[in-house]
Amino acid sequence: QVQLQESGPGLVKPSETLSLTCTVSNDSVSNYYWSWIRQSPGKGLEWIGYIHISGNTNYNPSLKSRVNMSLDTSKNQFSLNLRSVTVADTALYYCARLLPGVRFGFGHWGQGTLVTVSS
Amino acid sequence: EIVLTQSPGTLSLSPGERATLSCRASQSVSNYYLAWYQQKPGQAPRLLIYAASSRATGIPDRFSGSGSGTDFTLTISRLEPEDFAVYYCQWYGSSLYTFGQGTKLEIK
């Protein structure tokens, strides 16, 4: 059974960069599409983007100008960088694996990590 | 941009009863890309249904999905105590994933 675990700072200052990593177990990041999703009381569940080993990435247009994702096959991890954060980026951040392809939804999720943006 | 509206916001039922949850899209969408999730407090969402009516691995057959066009339904045939949670629909289209705002299923 694939397992995903998010890690990163729980507190980020406004205008700085939020950086999170997802470590994958019992699967390879060279397979499937990998995604980041966040959840906040105000905005509910919001998809951030996905990445594939082929280099294919796709980001939510509302965040595209501030987002970058990458894969590290040597560590079996993928990462999220979100630049110029504001308090509106405070949320529970999940990493997830899509079902085969990109169309059918998020079949496996990490437990989530809370990120607070505050000075 | 497609907006998914779920109803009701809260549904109060008893164990053993049938639950019917609705997800309405702001315009007609392909049912191939409609999914349902269950989220319990302190947990990540769990995929229940994909392609509108296909159960994900390990999901009990009391969960079923249906619908097409703009109207989709998640049905739980006989509620078990562990089914009380928040349910979300989600659609993929135009290279974007959109979630509904959720329906809370609570014990009456």
Chai-1 contact restraints between the chains, C-beta under 6 A:
chainA,res_idxA,chainB,res_idxB,connection_type,confidence,min_distance_angstrom,max_distance_angstrom,comment,restraint_id
A,G44,B,Q101,contact,1.0,0.0,6.0,A-B,restraint_1
A,L45,B,F99,contact,1.0,0.0,6.0,A-B,restraint_2
A,W47,B,Y97,contact,1.0,0.0,6.0,A-B,restraint_3
A,N58,B,S95,contact,1.0,0.0,6.0,A-B,restraint_4
A,Y94,B,A44,contact,1.0,0.0,6.0,A-B,restraint_5
A,R103,B,Y33,contact,1.0,0.0,6.0,A-B,restraint_6
A,R103,B,Y92,contact,1.0,0.0,6.0,A-B,restraint_7
A,F104,B,Y50,contact,1.0,0.0,6.0,A-B,restraint_8
A,F104,B,A51,contact,1.0,0.0,6.0,A-B,restraint_9
A,G105,B,A35,contact,1.0,0.0,6.0,A-B,restraint_10
A,G105,B,L47,contact,1.0,0.0,6.0,A-B,restraint_11
A,G105,B,Y50,contact,1.0,0.0,6.0,A-B,restraint_12
A,G107,B,L47,contact,1.0,0.0,6.0,A-B,restraint_13
A,W109,B,A44,contact,1.0,0.0,6.0,A-B,restraint_14
A,Q111,B,A44,contact,1.0,0.0,6.0,A-B,restraint_15
A,G112,B,A44,contact,1.0,0.0,6.0,A-B,restraint_16
